[in-house]
Amino acid sequence: QVQLVESGGGLVQAGGSLRLSCAASGRTFRSYAMGWFRQAPGKEREFVAAVRWSGGSTAYANSVKGRFTISRDNAKNTVYLQMNSLKPEDTAVYYCAYGSSWPAASKYEYDYWGQGTQVTVSS
């Protein structure tokens, strides 16, 4: 099993930045992906970004390309999501997820999920 814990959410003004962290623990696979999803009230959980642990390949949703950056720290088993130029429409609960396949832009590709961290962007 894999346990994920997100942190770093908060309230920011439009145009501001926020950095989310997700620490992974437990039994992991030899090669896997970690991703970020978000879910706003009344909306489906949507893909934001993903990183392949071995090699560091990344994938982004079109809505965040150029603004968000996903990265990972191999030694710390931690994935980050640097969010810049935040917009009110970025407001959502952000979830970290662990998957064992790549590419992994679908929520169905992930087996474990964190508890989520709230990101609120004010206009």
N, C-alpha and C positions, 0 to 999 in steps of 0.2 A: 504494500500500500504506500501511497504517497500523500503527504500532508503539505498543504500550501497555506501560507499566511501572508496576506497583503497588508501594506501599510503605505502611508503617505498621502492619503486622500485629504480633502479639505475644501475650503471656500476660497475662490480666487476671482479676481476681476477679469473681464474679457480682455484678451491680449496678454494675460499673465502666463506664468509657467508653473508646472507642478511635476514632481517626480515620484512615481509610484515604485514600490519595491515588492517583490514576492519571494519569500524564502521557502525553498523546498526541502523536505526532510522525508526520511523513510526509505523504503526499498525502491530504487529506480531502475529503469532499463538501460541497456548498454547505449542505446541511441534513442533520443526522444526529442519532442518539441515542447516548448512552453509558450503559451499564448495569453493574450489579453483580450477579453470581451467586455462589453458594456451593455447595460440594460437600463433604459429610461422607463419611468412609470407608463404603463399601458403599451409598451412596445416590446418587440422580441429582442432577445439577447443577440447582439451582433458582434461580428468579428472586428477586432481593432488591429492587432499585430501579433506576429509569432516569430520565434527564433528557434532554429535547430541547434541543439546543444553542441553536437560535434560539428565543427565547421563554422557555425555562427550564421548560417543563411537566415535571411529575414524576409518577412512578407508583411504587407500593410494593406489595410482597407484604403480605397481611393479617398475616402473622406478625411483621412488623417495623413496622407502622404505629404511629406515636406514639413509637417508640423510635429509629428510624433516620431520618436526613435526608441526602438526596443534594443536592449543589450543584455548580456549575461556575464556574470562573474563565475568562472568555472570553480575557483577555489571555495567560494562561499555558497555555491548552489543557489544563487539568487539571480532573478531576472528583474530588469528595470524597465520602466516606461517613462521616458522623458517627454513631457507634453508641453509644447510651446504654442504661442499664439492661440491660446484657448478661446473658444467661442461658447456662447450660451448653449448651443446645441450639443456641446460635448458633455453637458450635465447628465450624469448617470451613475449608477453603481458599477464600478469596474471590478471585474473578476479575473483572477489569475487561474490558468488551467494547465494541466499536464496531459500530454498525449504521447503515444508511442509510434506515430507515423508522421511522414512529411511528404508533400506539403500538408499543412493542417490549418485551413482557413474556415473549417466548419465546426460548429459546436459538437457535432456528433463524432469528431475525431479525438475528443478529449475524454479522459477517464476520471480525472480528479479535478476538483474545483476548490478554490479558496472561499472564504466567507464573504468576500467583497468589501470594497472600500468606496465610500461616497465621494464623488467629485462634483462640486457645484460651481458653476461659472456664472457670475452675475454680469448683467449688461450695464 
